[in-house]
C-alpha cells in the first residue's frame, strides 16, 4: 500500500488526496476546451478588426487561451503595422512640405 509523501500516512492506491493532511497525491491535469484550437481565423479577425481581437483576448484569456492569444496577436500586428505606415506617411509628407519651402 502506498504512503503520503507529505505526512507518511498510509493511503489507498486510488486516492487522490491524503485524508490525514489534505495533500494532493497525484497531479491534476488541466484540460483545454476541445474547441480551443487557436486557428489562424482568430488571428485574421484580430488583424482586420483589432478592437474585436483585443476584446476577445481579454474575455477568453482564461477559458480559451490559444484562441485568445491568436486574436490578440492579430490585433497587435495590426497596431504595429498601422503605426509604422503612419510614421512613414508623416515623414514622406514632411519631406514634401520642407522641400517646397
RARARA-V149199 format. One record per residue. N is the residue number from 1. RES is the residue in one small letter. PSI is psi in whole degrees, 0 to 359 (none if undefined). NEAR is the number of other C-alpha atoms within 8 Angstrom. Layout:
[[N,RES,PSI,NEAR] [N,RES,PSI,NEAR]]
This chain:
[[1,x,137,6] [2,x,165,7] [3,x,153,8] [4,x,134,11] [5,x,344,6] [6,x,307,6] [7,x,348,7] [8,x,3,7] [9,x,155,8] [10,x,134,8] [11,x,158,11] [12,x,159,7] [13,x,329,6] [14,x,11,4] [15,x,138,8] [16,x,334,7] [17,x,138,9] [18,x,127,13] [19,x,341,6] [20,x,312,6] [21,x,346,7] [22,x,7,7] [23,x,143,7] [24,x,131,8] [25,x,332,10] [26,x,143,6] [27,x,141,5] [28,x,147,4] [29,x,133,4] [30,x,117,4] [31,x,138,4] [32,x,151,7] [33,x,147,7] [34,x,329,5] [35,x,8,4] [36,x,84,10] [37,x,340,7] [38,x,39,11] [39,x,167,8] [40,x,345,7] [41,x,321,6] [42,x,325,14] [43,x,317,15] [44,x,317,10] [45,x,314,13] [46,x,327,19] [47,x,313,15] [48,x,336,9] [49,x,79,9] [50,x,327,14] [51,x,318,8] [52,x,321,9] [53,x,319,18] [54,x,319,12] [55,x,316,8] [56,x,318,12] [57,x,309,13] [58,x,331,8] [59,x,326,8] [60,x,2,11] [61,x,337,12] [62,x,320,6] [63,x,320,7] [64,x,73,11] [65,x,326,11] [66,x,316,10] [67,x,321,14] [68,x,317,17] [69,x,320,11] [70,x,315,14] [71,x,320,18] [72,x,321,14] [73,x,317,11] [74,x,317,17] [75,x,319,17] [76,x,318,10] [77,x,318,9] [78,x,315,12] [79,x,318,9] [80,x,314,8] [81,x,317,8] [82,x,319,8] [83,x,318,8] [84,x,318,8] [85,x,319,8] [86,x,319,8] [87,x,316,8] [88,x,320,8] [89,x,318,8] [90,x,314,8] [91,x,318,8] [92,x,312,8] [93,x,328,8] [94,x,322,8] [95,x,318,8] [96,x,315,8] [97,x,317,8] [98,x,331,7] [99,x,340,6] [100,x,348,5] [101,x,none,4]]
